Amino acid sequence: MRLFKLFIVSFFLVLSNYNSAQNRPPQNVRRVVVTSKYLVENGRRTSKSRAVKQDIKDSLDRIHTIIYRDFETQAIVRHIWHTFSGKQIVRTDEFADGKLFRFRIFTYNTDSLLAKQDVYMVKPGDTAFYVSLNYTYKDRNPIKIEAFNSKGKRAYKVRSTYDSHGTELVRKVKTYKNYIPVDSIINLTCTPTYDSLGRKVNEQISKTFADGSKFEREYKYEYNKKGLLSAIEEYAPDKRLILRKTLEYNSKGILKFISIYNSDEVLVDFYALRYELYPTADRIRNRIIEY
């Protein structure tokens, strides 16, 4: 218990120091979802665990901070800030090793759909506008995204088609000069299969990246009796199983455990999620484990 309290104290001290050092106003902390990774040896989960991710929510259940930690050192390797207006994210700041490397500003249309996204890239001593993305929708799916550079000239254009379930089937990107999407994908195809309840049970995905490399996978999905996703299997193009991920929930349908197995069905990774509630500002003494 003493060790756990020390972890809680260090967590909030780090959060406070990061906010202060990077000129962020203090954030309300109401709930924290802690994802812990367990050490796995010889296909078995050991008792050694450490936090690798923390999703921090305010009293409106908005995730305003996401922290990623190194398993061994517990150092923060990456973190993300979300700024809200109501329930909508209007700005996202992304940090690596404590340094801001990218931020994005969002505006929405009258249907509460993302209308515009301005992307800025940050280097030490320099902030550069990268692109402005403008979205066009059909049936609430973004079928066209036009990117413009700081001079108002087209940087790239994305066209997508979707099925009636909202799954993106085809994405084609036309690039201009040296601009590419942040995810580097210039071509994507997806062939999904659904069951009689409309749940996705299989999909074959192919991605081509700006550097010419390709990624091809097949995914199979399973569901439990409550209709919650319970397993994901990933296959190579030659139908060879790469990994199997299982998801376990509590009686209220809250995700609690994630197990990852290799192609030989040997456990290689195990994660547990803990849901914490902080009803008062005294977060050391008034911590409630909800799930």
C-alpha positions in Angstrom: 0.0 0.0 0.0 2.8 2.4 0.9 4.5 1.7 -2.5 1.2 2.4 -4.3 0.7 5.7 -2.5 4.2 6.7 -3.5 3.2 5.9 -7.1 0.1 8.0 -6.8 2.0 11.0 -5.3 4.7 10.8 -8.0 2.0 10.5 -10.7 0.3 13.7 -9.7 3.6 15.5 -9.1 4.7 14.6 -12.6 1.4 15.7 -14.1 1.5 19.0 -12.2 5.2 19.6 -13.2 4.4 18.9 -16.9 1.5 21.3 -16.9 3.5 24.0 -15.2 6.6 23.6 -17.3 4.7 23.7 -20.5 2.3 26.5 -19.6 -0.8 24.5 -19.3 -3.6 25.5 -16.9 -4.2 23.0 -14.1 -6.6 20.3 -15.2 -9.5 18.7 -13.3 -8.8 15.0 -12.5 -11.9 13.0 -11.8 -11.1 9.6 -13.2 -7.9 7.8 -14.3 -7.8 4.6 -16.3 -4.5 2.9 -15.6 -3.3 0.3 -18.1 -0.6 -1.9 -16.5 1.6 -4.3 -18.3 2.6 -7.6 -16.6 6.0 -9.2 -17.1 5.5 -12.5 -19.0 8.1 -15.3 -18.7 7.9 -18.6 -20.5 4.4 -18.0 -21.6 3.1 -17.2 -18.0 2.1 -14.0 -16.4 4.2 -13.1 -13.4 3.2 -10.9 -10.5 5.4 -8.0 -11.7 3.5 -5.2 -13.3 4.0 -1.5 -14.0 1.8 1.2 -15.5 2.4 1.8 -19.2 -0.6 4.1 -20.0 -2.8 6.5 -18.1 -6.0 8.1 -19.5 -7.0 11.1 -17.4 -10.5 12.3 -17.4 -12.2 15.4 -15.9 -15.6 15.6 -14.2 -17.4 15.7 -17.6 -15.7 12.3 -18.5 -13.5 14.0 -21.1 -10.0 12.5 -21.6 -7.8 15.6 -21.4 -4.4 13.8 -20.9 -3.0 10.5 -22.1 0.4 9.4 -20.7 2.6 6.6 -22.1 5.3 5.2 -19.9 8.4 3.0 -20.4 7.8 -0.3 -18.7 11.3 -0.6 -17.2 12.1 2.9 -16.3 8.6 4.3 -15.9 9.8 7.5 -17.7 7.1 9.3 -19.7 8.0 8.6 -23.3 5.0 10.3 -24.9 2.0 12.2 -23.8 -1.0 13.9 -25.4 -3.1 16.9 -24.4 -6.7 17.5 -25.5 -8.3 20.9 -25.1 -12.1 21.0 -25.3 -15.0 23.3 -26.0 -18.0 21.4 -24.5 -17.6 17.8 -25.7 -15.6 18.7 -28.8 -11.8 18.5 -29.0 -10.6 21.9 -30.4 -6.8 21.3 -30.0 -4.5 18.4 -29.5 -0.8 18.7 -28.5 1.5 15.8 -28.9 4.8 15.3 -27.0 7.7 12.9 -27.3 10.2 12.7 -24.4 8.6 15.9 -22.9 9.0 17.9 -26.1 6.1 19.2 -28.2 6.5 17.9 -31.8 3.0 18.5 -33.3 -0.2 20.2 -32.5 -3.5 20.3 -34.3 -6.4 22.8 -34.2 -10.0 21.6 -35.0 -13.2 23.4 -36.1 -16.6 21.8 -36.6 -19.6 22.4 -38.8 -23.2 22.8 -37.7 -23.7 19.0 -37.7 -20.9 18.7 -35.1 -18.7 17.0 -37.7 -15.0 18.0 -38.1 -14.9 20.7 -40.8 -11.2 21.8 -40.7 -8.0 20.6 -39.1 -4.8 22.8 -39.0 -1.6 20.8 -38.5 1.5 22.4 -37.1 4.9 20.7 -36.8 7.3 21.8 -34.0 11.0 21.6 -33.7 13.3 23.3 -31.2 13.0 27.0 -31.7 10.7 26.6 -34.7 6.9 26.1 -35.3 5.9 25.5 -38.9 2.4 25.4 -40.3 2.1 22.1 -42.2 -1.3 21.7 -43.8 -4.9 22.7 -43.4 -7.4 19.9 -43.9 -10.9 20.6 -45.2 -13.5 17.8 -44.9 -16.5 16.9 -47.1 -19.1 14.4 -45.9 -21.7 12.0 -47.2 -23.9 10.2 -44.7 -21.6 11.6 -42.0 -18.5 9.8 -43.5 -15.6 12.0 -44.7 -15.5 11.1 -48.4 -13.1 13.9 -49.4 -10.2 15.7 -47.5 -8.4 18.5 -49.2 -5.1 19.6 -47.8 -3.6 23.1 -48.4 -0.2 24.5 -47.4 0.6 27.8 -45.8 0.4 29.5 -49.2 -3.1 28.2 -49.9 -1.9 25.7 -52.5 -3.1 22.2 -52.6 -0.7 19.8 -50.8 -2.7 16.6 -51.2 -6.2 15.3 -51.7 -7.9 12.3 -50.2 -11.0 10.5 -51.5 -12.7 7.7 -49.6 -15.7 5.4 -50.0 -17.6 3.8 -47.2 -20.1 1.0 -46.8 -23.4 1.3 -45.0 -21.7 0.2 -41.7 -19.3 3.2 -41.8 -16.3 1.1 -42.7 -13.8 2.8 -45.1 -13.5 0.6 -48.1 -11.2 2.5 -50.4 -8.9 5.5 -49.8 -6.9 7.1 -52.5 -4.5 10.0 -52.0 -3.1 12.3 -54.6 0.0 14.1 -53.4 1.6 17.4 -54.6 5.3 18.2 -54.3 6.7 17.0 -50.9 3.5 16.8 -48.9 2.0 13.6 -47.6 -0.6 12.7 -44.9 0.6 12.4 -41.3 0.0 8.6 -41.4 1.9 8.4 -44.8 -0.9 6.2 -46.3 -1.5 7.0 -50.0 -3.7 4.0 -50.8 -6.0 1.8 -48.7 -8.4 -1.0 -49.5 -10.6 -2.9 -47.0 -12.9 -5.9 -47.6 -15.1 -6.5 -44.6 -17.5 -9.3 -43.8 -20.4 -8.9 -41.3 -22.6 -11.4 -39.5 -26.4 -11.4 -39.3 -26.3 -8.9 -36.5 -24.2 -6.4 -38.5 -21.0 -7.1 -36.5 -17.7 -7.1 -38.4 -16.3 -10.7 -38.3 -13.6 -10.4 -40.9 -11.7 -7.8 -42.9 -8.8 -7.8 -45.3 -6.8 -4.6 -45.3 -4.1 -3.4 -47.7 -2.1 -0.2 -47.2 0.4 1.4 -49.4 2.7 4.1 -47.9 4.4 7.1 -49.4 7.8 5.4 -49.4 6.4 2.5 -51.5 6.1 0.0 -48.7 3.0 -2.1 -48.3 1.1 -3.6 -45.4 -1.4 -6.4 -45.8 -3.3 -8.2 -43.1 -6.5 -10.2 -42.5 -8.3 -9.8 -39.2 -10.9 -12.0 -37.7 -13.2 -10.9 -34.8 -15.1 -12.8 -32.2 -17.8 -11.7 -29.7 -19.0 -12.9 -26.4 -22.6 -13.6 -25.3 -23.1 -10.0 -24.5 -22.0 -8.9 -27.9 -18.7 -7.4 -26.8 -15.6 -7.9 -28.8 -13.8 -10.8 -27.2 -11.0 -11.8 -29.6 -9.0 -10.5 -32.6 -6.8 -12.7 -34.8 -4.3 -11.2 -37.1 -3.1 -13.1 -40.2 -0.3 -12.6 -42.8 -1.2 -12.6 -46.5 -0.2 -16.3 -46.7 -2.9 -17.0 -44.1 -0.3 -17.6 -41.3 -1.5 -16.6 -37.9 0.6 -13.8 -36.5 -1.1 -13.1 -33.1 -4.3 -13.6 -31.2 -5.6 -11.0 -28.8 -8.3 -11.8 -26.2 -10.3 -9.2 -24.2 -12.0 -9.9 -20.9 -14.7 -7.8 -19.2 -16.3 -7.6 -15.8 -20.0 -8.2 -15.1 -20.8 -4.6 -16.1 -19.1 -4.9 -19.5 -16.0 -2.9 -18.5 -12.8 -4.0 -20.2 -10.4 -5.4 -17.6 -7.8 -7.7 -19.2 -6.0 -8.0 -22.5 -4.0 -11.1 -23.4 -1.8 -11.4 -26.5 -0.7 -14.7 -27.8 1.8 -15.5 -30.6 1.3 -17.9 -33.5 2.1 -20.8 -31.3 -0.7 -19.8 -28.9 1.9 -18.8 -26.2 1.2 -15.8 -24.1 3.6 -13.0 -24.9 1.9 -9.9 -23.4 -0.7 -9.3 -20.7 -2.4 -6.0 -19.7 -4.8 -5.1 -16.9 -7.0 -2.0 -16.7 -7.8 -0.3 -13.4 -10.5 2.4 -13.2 -9.9 5.0 -10.5 -12.2 7.7 -9.2 -11.0 10.8 -7.4 -14.1 12.4 -5.8 -12.2 15.2 -4.1 -9.1 17.3 -4.5 -7.3 15.1 -1.9 -6.3 12.5 -4.4 -4.0 10.6 -2.0 -6.6 9.8 0.6 -9.7 9.8 -1.4 -9.1 7.3 -4.2 -11.8 4.8 -5.1 -11.2 1.8 -7.3 -14.4 1.7 -9.4 -13.5 -1.4 -11.5 
